[in-house]
Amino acid sequence: MTTLDRDETHTPAALPRPVVPGRPLPLRVAVPLAVTAGLALLVAFPPYGLWPLAPVGVALLAAAAHRRRLRAGAGLGFLTGVAFFAPLLAWTNLHTGYLPWVLLSLLQAGYLALLGAATAWVSPLADRARWAWPALTGLLWVGQEALRDRTPFGGFPWGRLAFSQDTSPLLRLAALGGAPLVTFAVALTGGLLVTAAWRGWATARRHVPEHTTPQPADSPLDGPPPAGGAAGRRWAPVVVPAVVAVALTVGGLLVPVATAGSGATVTVAIVQGNVPRLGLDFNAQRQAVLNNHVDATIELAARVAAGQQRQPDLVVWPENSSDIDPLRNPTAGARISQAADTVGAPILVGAVLLGPGAGQVRNAGILWRPGTGADLDQLYTKRHPVPFAEYVPLRDVARMVSKQVDLIRNDFVPGSTPGVVRAGPAVLGDVICFEVAYDEVVRDTVTGGAQLLVVQTNNATFDVAEARQQMAMVRLRAVEHGRPALMASTVGVSGFVAPDGRVSDATGFNTREVVVRQLRLDDGRTLATRLGWWPEVALAALAAAALVGAAVLRRRQRVRPG
């Protein structure tokens, strides 16, 4: 008997081991299933993009944890989490060493451990009503993500199921209920798959050797196949959930989404200036990075003057395009003014601004107008700086774990207002880097009047996998709010996204490129925008109710006579 799962039964080694109704899968099966679940979830995300494997991963974890004790369910969930998050977040160790990557991966895996324990806990509900299993699976995934997205220090939503569906029909559900509804649909599909496979697996192994004594069934999932019934009745519990899973996925294509805006047309240019060298030392190359973006913008102006390119109404530079504070450094400010004056359009500049206090800085998007320079009324300060990357909470404690925290000399202070930037021809919804993963940060810009979603990001310390995962989030946000969107990166991937999620003019990675496109703006609001966080609240509340319901059912089973 193992410490992972003490509820396994044992049979003499000389006898074949039957599938005992009412028991979990054998541990020798459950452990590989849990690891495979994590790997299936991994390859569902960019850069692999095999989105159908997301519900498969959900199904494998649900099967592995079903009917286990809480500790065993948590252990299997943790295995899934490590197999999933460690490779998914491998880009975090490229330039900072292994310790931050290991700690972050283990922390995120801990949430899947909670999910595994919750899955084991609600097993009596799934056994009592077989068709409840898919819904329970979907609700628990939403509840787990709601917790992980907010804790600790504001949470880390990377790796949400919804973000794996950027090319899936289920992406369209974002227009109805945002990322939580897409996650629920993916996990519900996985629950349907495990419902079908569990019945089929149990039926296939039902015939036990004559020298064993079958035990009575205690669950609709494990009941014997219909005696003398038609083949259709025998296979209906397998076929029906599988068909419903396929129909749910394909049915996503029926959800209406915006294809083009109904407002004015604007021409927008994205300048991806690139950096001299990838890595953390891009900060030491601040002047070179700023010069790259200035020079690329001036080259764009030359092509416009030659009639080779359309005159832009707006130019977008990425996050960290000016790590020299242009409001305090006259040389940096003059260079940005030169670019804006030459191209004849306002530039949204990603800048690091000093202050407001000593040892503090701000990660900001500031509008720089031709002729007049910085428009301080149109300045957005990042509201959700990344802990242990842009600021260090509990610095003295963190230093005991790793002295690398002192590489972050100045803490970024958060802004307090949504990133609504009025750029003249368009009202922008500016979010910076990882903020695109947070539902409320993006939605606040849309409810504040944004007609075009703009994601300014710096991927110079990461890799192309991270950049593509971020672009998948931009695609979901465009569909969720029915807005055209764009991502501007220092090194790539940059590009435009239509309101239906299609990507255009995507750039390469670690290249210097300028892309220009006409976009039609939109002022409308999708159902998801109007509902806000209520779909997630409702689904998470139902998840909590399921946990309470399982507790009641478990108590009744314990006190039942016999």
DRENFI-871872 format. One record per residue (C-alpha): residue in one letter; z, x, y. Coordinates in pm, whole numbers. Last residue first. Layout:
% DRENFI-871872
code | up | east | north
a | Z | X | Y .
...
END
This chain:
% DRENFI-871872
code | up | east | north
g | 722 | -2524 | -126 .
p | 847 | -2741 | 160 .
r | 664 | -2664 | 492 .
v | 886 | -2455 | 722 .
r | 662 | -2147 | 729 .
q | 337 | -2345 | 756 .
r | 474 | -2542 | 1049 .
r | 567 | -2220 | 1229 .
r | 222 | -2073 | 1172 .
l | 62 | -2389 | 1311 .
v | 274 | -2375 | 1625 .
a | 197 | -2004 | 1679 .
a | -174 | -2067 | 1623 .
g | -165 | -2339 | 1888 .
v | 0 | -2101 | 2134 .
l | -271 | -1839 | 2075 .
a | -538 | -2108 | 2106 .
a | -385 | -2229 | 2433 .
a | -406 | -1873 | 2571 .
a | -774 | -1861 | 2479 .
l | -823 | -2202 | 2641 .
a | -667 | -2066 | 2960 .
a | -901 | -1765 | 2944 .
l | -1201 | -1996 | 2914 .
a | -1091 | -2214 | 3206 .
v | -1003 | -1920 | 3431 .
e | -1331 | -1747 | 3347 .
p | -1530 | -2059 | 3431 .
w | -1319 | -2102 | 3750 .
w | -1391 | -1756 | 3892 .
g | -1667 | -1864 | 4126 .
l | -1789 | -2217 | 4065 .
r | -2028 | -2219 | 4361 .
t | -2174 | -1878 | 4282 .
a | -2214 | -1966 | 3916 .
l | -2386 | -2294 | 4005 .
t | -2636 | -2091 | 4205 .
r | -2629 | -2073 | 4582 .
g | -2927 | -2072 | 4814 .
d | -2987 | -1831 | 5104 .
d | -3274 | -1631 | 4956 .
l | -3482 | -1336 | 5073 .
r | -3835 | -1256 | 4965 .
l | -3879 | -887 | 4895 .
q | -4161 | -648 | 4980 .
r | -4127 | -311 | 4811 .
v | -4099 | 57 | 4897 .
v | -3996 | 341 | 4664 .
v | -3901 | 694 | 4770 .
e | -3841 | 961 | 4508 .
r | -3659 | 1289 | 4452 .
t | -3581 | 1334 | 4085 .
n | -3269 | 1377 | 3874 .
f | -3339 | 1054 | 3684 .
g | -3664 | 863 | 3718 .
t | -3722 | 573 | 3953 .
a | -3748 | 202 | 3879 .
d | -4025 | 40 | 4081 .
s | -3952 | -312 | 3955 .
v | -3675 | -459 | 3741 .
r | -3681 | -823 | 3623 .
g | -3347 | -1004 | 3640 .
d | -3466 | -1352 | 3741 .
p | -3359 | -1296 | 4103 .
a | -3585 | -986 | 4112 .
v | -3438 | -637 | 4078 .
f | -3551 | -333 | 4279 .
g | -3504 | 30 | 4178 .
s | -3293 | 344 | 4167 .
v | -3191 | 538 | 3852 .
g | -3149 | 787 | 3990 .
v | -3035 | 1105 | 4169 .
t | -2872 | 985 | 4492 .
s | -2886 | 624 | 4379 .
a | -3008 | 308 | 4551 .
m | -2979 | -9 | 4344 .
l | -3161 | -321 | 4456 .
a | -3112 | -695 | 4449 .
p | -3304 | -1017 | 4500 .
r | -3061 | -1307 | 4485 .
g | -3008 | -1598 | 4250 .
h | -2633 | -1532 | 4234 .
e | -2583 | -1475 | 3862 .
v | -2943 | -1366 | 3808 .
a | -2920 | -1082 | 4061 .
r | -2570 | -996 | 3941 .
l | -2688 | -963 | 3581 .
r | -2968 | -727 | 3681 .
v | -2728 | -517 | 3889 .
m | -2502 | -484 | 3584 .
a | -2793 | -358 | 3374 .
m | -2864 | -104 | 3649 .
q | -2513 | 32 | 3598 .
q | -2572 | 85 | 3228 .
r | -2896 | 260 | 3319 .
a | -2714 | 498 | 3554 .
e | -2443 | 572 | 3297 .
a | -2706 | 659 | 3036 .
v | -2896 | 873 | 3289 .
d | -2603 | 1106 | 3340 .
f | -2284 | 1144 | 3542 .
t | -2167 | 1354 | 3838 .
a | -2488 | 1299 | 4036 .
n | -2477 | 924 | 3974 .
n | -2402 | 824 | 4333 .
t | -2430 | 455 | 4410 .
q | -2527 | 208 | 4679 .
v | -2575 | -140 | 4533 .
v | -2750 | -380 | 4771 .
l | -2766 | -756 | 4713 .
l | -3005 | -935 | 4949 .
q | -2942 | -1267 | 5126 .
a | -2572 | -1211 | 5194 .
g | -2398 | -1501 | 5372 .
g | -2026 | -1449 | 5313 .
t | -2044 | -1652 | 4992 .
v | -2289 | -1389 | 4870 .
t | -2074 | -1094 | 4978 .
d | -1764 | -1242 | 4817 .
r | -1953 | -1287 | 4490 .
v | -2010 | -913 | 4452 .
v | -1644 | -816 | 4491 .
e | -1529 | -1119 | 4290 .
d | -1718 | -1029 | 3975 .
y | -1626 | -661 | 3952 .
a | -1885 | -443 | 3775 .
v | -2090 | -395 | 4094 .
e | -1783 | -229 | 4245 .
f | -1857 | 75 | 4027 .
c | -2099 | 215 | 4289 .
i | -2064 | 59 | 4633 .
v | -2126 | -306 | 4710 .
d | -2330 | -421 | 5011 .
g | -2439 | -782 | 5040 .
l | -2706 | -751 | 5306 .
v | -2811 | -1000 | 5571 .
a | -3178 | -941 | 5641 .
p | -3422 | -879 | 5928 .
g | -3145 | -764 | 6161 .
a | -2918 | -556 | 5936 .
r | -2622 | -789 | 5915 .
v | -2389 | -622 | 5666 .
v | -2161 | -837 | 5449 .
g | -1959 | -596 | 5236 .
p | -1646 | -807 | 5196 .
t | -1342 | -720 | 5411 .
s | -1027 | -518 | 5341 .
g | -1145 | -164 | 5283 .
p | -976 | 64 | 5036 .
v | -836 | 410 | 5115 .
f | -992 | 711 | 4947 .
d | -727 | 971 | 4870 .
n | -794 | 1323 | 4989 .
r | -744 | 1636 | 4778 .
i | -891 | 1504 | 4454 .
l | -912 | 1839 | 4273 .
d | -535 | 1800 | 4253 .
v | -586 | 1556 | 3965 .
q | -710 | 1853 | 3763 .
k | -345 | 1953 | 3712 .
s | -342 | 1730 | 3406 .
v | -71 | 1525 | 3237 .
m | 221 | 1640 | 3455 .
r | -8 | 1605 | 3758 .
a | -50 | 1236 | 3675 .
v | 326 | 1183 | 3713 .
d | 332 | 1347 | 4056 .
r | 13 | 1164 | 4159 .
l | 139 | 817 | 4071 .
p | -197 | 673 | 4177 .
v | -467 | 932 | 4241 .
y | -760 | 830 | 4461 .
e | -1136 | 849 | 4432 .
a | -1153 | 958 | 4067 .
f | -804 | 899 | 3928 .
p | -828 | 533 | 4036 .
v | -1176 | 418 | 4144 .
p | -1195 | 276 | 4497 .
h | -1222 | -104 | 4509 .
r | -1278 | -224 | 4864 .
k | -1546 | 23 | 4968 .
t | -1564 | 25 | 5347 .
y | -1849 | -171 | 5506 .
l | -1977 | -99 | 5856 .
q | -2187 | -336 | 6063 .
d | -1977 | -359 | 6379 .
l | -1977 | 21 | 6402 .
d | -2353 | 24 | 6452 .
a | -2432 | 396 | 6431 .
g | -2736 | 515 | 6624 .
t | -2884 | 339 | 6928 .
g | -3252 | 434 | 6923 .
p | -3315 | 352 | 6560 .
r | -3016 | 176 | 6402 .
w | -2770 | 331 | 6159 .
l | -2587 | 72 | 5947 .
i | -2279 | 210 | 5775 .
g | -2190 | 195 | 5405 .
a | -1851 | 346 | 5348 .
n | -1629 | 549 | 5118 .
r | -1324 | 609 | 5334 .
v | -1104 | 916 | 5370 .
q | -731 | 991 | 5383 .
g | -540 | 1319 | 5405 .
a | -422 | 1235 | 5755 .
g | -471 | 870 | 5836 .
p | -773 | 649 | 5919 .
g | -927 | 876 | 5825 .
l | -1249 | 1070 | 5767 .
l | -1568 | 888 | 5679 .
v | -1773 | 952 | 5364 .
a | -2117 | 805 | 5413 .
g | -2372 | 587 | 5234 .
v | -2625 | 512 | 5507 .
l | -2796 | 177 | 5555 .
i | -3092 | 282 | 5768 .
p | -3239 | 72 | 6049 .
a | -3615 | 103 | 6094 .
g | -3855 | 306 | 6308 .
v | -3920 | 578 | 6050 .
t | -3889 | 852 | 6309 .
d | -3598 | 699 | 6499 .
a | -3399 | 636 | 6180 .
a | -3459 | 988 | 6043 .
q | -3377 | 1159 | 6374 .
s | -3067 | 942 | 6409 .
i | -2953 | 1060 | 6066 .
r | -3001 | 1424 | 6171 .
a | -2819 | 1368 | 6500 .
g | -2519 | 1214 | 6324 .
a | -2493 | 1513 | 6090 .
t | -2507 | 1755 | 6382 .
p | -2260 | 1555 | 6589 .
n | -1993 | 1559 | 6317 .
r | -1731 | 1294 | 6385 .
l | -1925 | 972 | 6329 .
p | -2162 | 1144 | 6087 .
d | -1874 | 1227 | 5848 .
i | -2033 | 1488 | 5622 .
d | -2060 | 1336 | 5276 .
s | -2389 | 1189 | 5394 .
s | -2599 | 1054 | 5105 .
n | -2266 | 996 | 4933 .
e | -2361 | 640 | 4828 .
p | -2733 | 580 | 4844 .
w | -2976 | 545 | 5136 .
v | -3139 | 212 | 5213 .
v | -3424 | 173 | 5462 .
l | -3496 | -160 | 5632 .
d | -3797 | -329 | 5791 .
p | -4028 | -84 | 5618 .
q | -4379 | -13 | 5748 .
r | -4618 | -35 | 5453 .
q | -4741 | 293 | 5310 .
q | -5061 | 496 | 5321 .
g | -5154 | 393 | 5675 .
a | -5115 | 749 | 5803 .
a | -4821 | 648 | 6022 .
v | -4651 | 489 | 5720 .
r | -4709 | 804 | 5515 .
a | -4553 | 1011 | 5794 .
a | -4256 | 776 | 5813 .
l | -4199 | 819 | 5439 .
e | -4197 | 1198 | 5490 .
i | -3933 | 1149 | 5760 .
t | -3726 | 948 | 5511 .
a | -3757 | 1218 | 5243 .
d | -3652 | 1481 | 5498 .
v | -3341 | 1287 | 5604 .
h | -3243 | 1218 | 5245 .
n | -3281 | 1579 | 5135 .
n | -3110 | 1703 | 5452 .
l | -2801 | 1496 | 5371 .
v | -2789 | 1643 | 5019 .
a | -2834 | 1997 | 5154 .
q | -2558 | 1948 | 5410 .
r | -2317 | 1823 | 5146 .
q | -2384 | 2094 | 4889 .
a | -2017 | 2158 | 4818 .
n | -1986 | 1789 | 4734 .
f | -2266 | 1832 | 4478 .
d | -2012 | 2064 | 4314 .
l | -1900 | 1782 | 4085 .
g | -2220 | 1802 | 3887 .
l | -2595 | 1786 | 3926 .
r | -2751 | 2058 | 4135 .
p | -2967 | 2054 | 4450 .
v | -2912 | 1680 | 4497 .
n | -3164 | 1393 | 4492 .
g | -3310 | 1219 | 4801 .
q | -3347 | 874 | 4649 .
v | -3468 | 674 | 4948 .
i | -3508 | 302 | 4886 .
a | -3747 | 124 | 5123 .
v | -3734 | -247 | 5204 .
t | -4007 | -474 | 5334 .
v | -3884 | -818 | 5429 .
t | -4011 | -1168 | 5351 .
a | -3829 | -1469 | 5491 .
g | -3661 | -1730 | 5276 .
s | -3737 | -1915 | 4953 .
g | -3650 | -1635 | 4715 .
a | -3841 | -1564 | 4398 .
t | -3792 | -1637 | 4030 .
a | -3464 | -1826 | 4050 .
v | -3319 | -1917 | 3714 .
p | -3349 | -2225 | 3496 .
v | -3169 | -2215 | 3159 .
l | -3423 | -2292 | 2886 .
l | -3461 | -1926 | 2786 .
g | -3094 | -1928 | 2689 .
g | -3190 | -2162 | 2409 .
v | -3319 | -1862 | 2215 .
t | -2966 | -1730 | 2181 .
l | -2805 | -2063 | 2106 .
a | -3080 | -2154 | 1859 .
v | -3032 | -1826 | 1670 .
a | -2657 | -1881 | 1643 .
v | -2708 | -2249 | 1549 .
v | -2942 | -2142 | 1268 .
a | -2685 | -1895 | 1135 .
p | -2407 | -2154 | 1157 .
v | -2620 | -2409 | 964 .
v | -2752 | -2174 | 695 .
v | -2426 | -2053 | 547 .
p | -2222 | -2373 | 538 .
a | -2544 | -2557 | 435 .
w | -2599 | -2335 | 131 .
r | -2426 | -2548 | -131 .
r | -2534 | -2878 | 23 .
g | -2896 | -2765 | 24 .
a | -2873 | -2644 | -334 .
a | -2778 | -2995 | -442 .
g | -2432 | -3062 | -575 .
g | -2324 | -3019 | -936 .
a | -1989 | -2889 | -830 .
p | -1985 | -2820 | -455 .
p | -1899 | -2454 | -397 .
p | -1532 | -2368 | -432 .
g | -1315 | -2375 | -119 .
d | -1272 | -2051 | 66 .
l | -1378 | -2135 | 418 .
p | -1226 | -2482 | 401 .
s | -896 | -2304 | 335 .
d | -620 | -2291 | 77 .
a | -827 | -2252 | -236 .
p | -647 | -2255 | -567 .
q | -610 | -1924 | -751 .
p | -861 | -1799 | -1004 .
t | -704 | -1654 | -1320 .
t | -855 | -1332 | -1441 .
h | -957 | -1256 | -1800 .
e | -1278 | -1458 | -1762 .
p | -1412 | -1232 | -1490 .
v | -1447 | -1381 | -1140 .
h | -1738 | -1590 | -1016 .
r | -1664 | -1650 | -647 .
r | -1818 | -1325 | -525 .
a | -2138 | -1484 | -389 .
t | -1942 | -1780 | -255 .
a | -1700 | -1557 | -64 .
w | -1980 | -1356 | 93 .
g | -2177 | -1671 | 187 .
r | -1873 | -1836 | 340 .
w | -1783 | -1522 | 533 .
a | -2144 | -1462 | 638 .
a | -2192 | -1803 | 797 .
t | -1864 | -1803 | 985 .
v | -1917 | -1439 | 1076 .
l | -2253 | -1521 | 1231 .
l | -2121 | -1822 | 1420 .
g | -1841 | -1608 | 1563 .
g | -2094 | -1349 | 1675 .
t | -2287 | -1620 | 1857 .
l | -1963 | -1732 | 2021 .
a | -1903 | -1368 | 2122 .
v | -2241 | -1349 | 2294 .
a | -2201 | -1693 | 2455 .
f | -1849 | -1613 | 2578 .
t | -1966 | -1283 | 2727 .
v | -2247 | -1465 | 2907 .
l | -1999 | -1724 | 3037 .
p | -1763 | -1454 | 3162 .
a | -2052 | -1267 | 3336 .
g | -2145 | -1556 | 3562 .
g | -2105 | -1923 | 3479 .
l | -2434 | -2105 | 3530 .
a | -2665 | -1836 | 3670 .
a | -2511 | -1588 | 3425 .
l | -2647 | -1806 | 3145 .
r | -2986 | -1649 | 3215 .
l | -2869 | -1322 | 3057 .
l | -2851 | -1506 | 2723 .
p | -3227 | -1465 | 2684 .
s | -3157 | -1094 | 2636 .
t | -3297 | -804 | 2839 .
d | -2981 | -735 | 3045 .
q | -2756 | -854 | 2761 .
s | -2526 | -553 | 2718 .
f | -2352 | -618 | 3051 .
a | -2225 | -954 | 2927 .
l | -2032 | -790 | 2646 .
r | -1820 | -606 | 2901 .
g | -1851 | -229 | 2857 .
w | -1729 | -120 | 3200 .
p | -1480 | -369 | 3347 .
f | -1215 | -107 | 3442 .
g | -897 | -263 | 3577 .
g | -737 | -298 | 3920 .
f | -475 | -27 | 3873 .
p | -407 | -128 | 3511 .
t | -527 | -391 | 3446 .
r | -779 | -626 | 3605 .
d | -1102 | -610 | 3405 .
r | -911 | -542 | 3083 .
l | -719 | -868 | 3111 .
a | -1025 | -1083 | 3181 .
e | -1210 | -889 | 2912 .
q | -950 | -974 | 2648 .
g | -946 | -1340 | 2750 .
v | -1324 | -1362 | 2736 .
w | -1326 | -1201 | 2392 .
l | -1051 | -1436 | 2271 .
l | -1242 | -1742 | 2386 .
g | -1564 | -1645 | 2209 .
t | -1392 | -1573 | 1879 .
l | -1194 | -1896 | 1895 .
a | -1514 | -2091 | 1960 .
p | -1687 | -1933 | 1660 .
w | -1384 | -1994 | 1431 .
a | -1329 | -2357 | 1526 .
w | -1612 | -2465 | 1298 .
r | -1408 | -2367 | 992 .
a | -1114 | -2588 | 1083 .
r | -784 | -2500 | 914 .
d | -894 | -2148 | 826 .
a | -994 | -2074 | 1184 .
l | -664 | -2210 | 1311 .
p | -472 | -2008 | 1051 .
s | -662 | -1693 | 1161 .
v | -538 | -1722 | 1520 .
w | -297 | -1426 | 1487 .
a | -548 | -1196 | 1315 .
t | -792 | -1241 | 1601 .
a | -511 | -1186 | 1851 .
a | -420 | -858 | 1679 .
g | -782 | -745 | 1687 .
l | -812 | -842 | 2053 .
l | -498 | -647 | 2137 .
a | -650 | -346 | 1959 .
l | -967 | -413 | 2157 .
y | -755 | -369 | 2470 .
g | -616 | -43 | 2335 .
a | -968 | 89 | 2293 .
q | -995 | 85 | 2672 .
l | -690 | 308 | 2705 .
l | -810 | 537 | 2427 .
s | -1148 | 581 | 2596 .
l | -989 | 647 | 2936 .
l | -750 | 906 | 2794 .
v | -1020 | 1083 | 2594 .
w | -1267 | 1092 | 2885 .
p | -1004 | 1214 | 3132 .
l | -899 | 1489 | 2885 .
y | -1243 | 1612 | 2782 .
g | -1347 | 1803 | 3090 .
t | -1437 | 1684 | 3439 .
h | -1808 | 1768 | 3457 .
l | -1974 | 1591 | 3167 .
n | -1657 | 1418 | 3046 .
t | -1715 | 1077 | 3208 .
w | -2066 | 1054 | 3060 .
a | -1908 | 1007 | 2716 .
l | -1802 | 656 | 2821 .
l | -2013 | 468 | 2565 .
p | -1947 | 739 | 2303 .
a | -1568 | 700 | 2318 .
f | -1580 | 329 | 2404 .
f | -1734 | 186 | 2090 .
a | -1602 | 388 | 1796 .
v | -1264 | 406 | 1973 .
g | -1256 | 32 | 2034 .
t | -1359 | -59 | 1680 .
l | -1085 | 163 | 1539 .
f | -839 | 1 | 1783 .
g | -940 | -344 | 1664 .
l | -872 | -236 | 1306 .
g | -527 | -111 | 1400 .
a | -448 | -423 | 1601 .
g | -545 | -646 | 1311 .
a | -328 | -438 | 1077 .
r | -31 | -459 | 1310 .
l | -77 | -834 | 1356 .
r | -101 | -912 | 987 .
r | -447 | -973 | 855 .
r | -609 | -1310 | 798 .
h | -931 | -1219 | 985 .
a | -928 | -867 | 1133 .
a | -1230 | -726 | 946 .
a | -1433 | -1047 | 972 .
a | -1380 | -1078 | 1347 .
l | -1463 | -710 | 1393 .
l | -1789 | -750 | 1203 .
a | -1883 | -1067 | 1390 .
v | -1834 | -911 | 1733 .
g | -2046 | -613 | 1632 .
v | -2320 | -849 | 1513 .
p | -2292 | -1041 | 1842 .
a | -2366 | -715 | 2028 .
l | -2635 | -605 | 1781 .
p | -2888 | -847 | 1931 .
w | -2878 | -634 | 2254 .
l | -3047 | -326 | 2110 .
g | -3062 | -163 | 2456 .
y | -3027 | 201 | 2353 .
p | -2976 | 339 | 2707 .
p | -2829 | 88 | 2760 .
f | -2587 | -128 | 2564 .
a | -2634 | -293 | 2223 .
v | -2613 | 53 | 2068 .
l | -2242 | 70 | 2146 .
l | -2153 | -276 | 2018 .
a | -2306 | -191 | 1680 .
l | -2113 | 137 | 1675 .
g | -1786 | -45 | 1741 .
a | -1853 | -302 | 1470 .
t | -1946 | -24 | 1226 .
v | -1599 | 122 | 1272 .
a | -1435 | -214 | 1207 .
l | -1658 | -287 | 907 .
p | -1581 | 54 | 760 .
v | -1208 | -29 | 782 .
a | -1243 | -385 | 649 .
v | -1422 | -297 | 324 .
r | -1169 | -47 | 183 .
l | -901 | -275 | 326 .
p | -1010 | -559 | 104 .
l | -1114 | -863 | 306 .
p | -827 | -1087 | 398 .
r | -662 | -1325 | 152 .
g | -667 | -1705 | 131 .
p | -894 | -1714 | -172 .
v | -867 | -1399 | -384 .
v | -1192 | -1207 | -410 .
p | -1173 | -1061 | -756 .
r | -1070 | -705 | -844 .
p | -1225 | -584 | -1169 .
l | -951 | -481 | -1414 .
a | -863 | -127 | -1523 .
a | -705 | -40 | -1189 .
p | -451 | -316 | -1227 .
t | -466 | -558 | -936 .
h | -317 | -511 | -591 .
t | -278 | -751 | -302 .
e | -321 | -637 | 59 .
d | -64 | -765 | 310 .
r | 68 | -421 | 391 .
d | -233 | -331 | 608 .
l | -243 | -20 | 823 .
t | 70 | 136 | 671 .
t | -102 | 142 | 336 .
m | 0 | 0 | 0 .
END
